[in-house]
Amino acid sequence: MDREHALPLDVESIAAGVGMSAGHFSRSFRAAYGESPYSYLMTRRIERAMSLLRRGDLTVTEVSLAVGCQSLGTFTTRFSELVGMSPGVYRRHMADAVMGLPTLVTREAGRPVRNREAAVPVTVLR
């Protein structure tokens, strides 16, 4: 899924490729990664989209198709949920902001964060 995120992937075909039923694969995947296969795949697609949008030479539609999203609406919705702004706004803000920074820095700093990954305040136990 990481390597071929731009291909049209579905749970049934991935599960068949590893010799499991779709249900068993989904349960095993969630146990191992803490999220559904679809969520994981969309996060990888959004990470790649963020990188392409930072370059600034592709339209949002071109980026959506390049990362394997066939629906611009679904892509925009998921991007906004994970990143906190629409792909167009992200593209405008980030194109100038990251100029000259190493890719490693921009990728790590711009990584999408799901709500459950956000920092939780630590309370002191007595």
PEZI-V183508 format. One line per field, one symbol per residue. psi: psi as a letter, one per 40 degrees, with the letter a starting at -180 (. if undefined). A space follows every 50 residues. Layout:
BEGIN
psi: ???
END
This chain:
BEGIN
psi: dddfdeigiidddddddefiidddddddddddeeiidddddddddddddd dddddeeiidddddddeehehddddddddddddeiidddddddddddehe iidddddddehihideeihhhhihh.
END
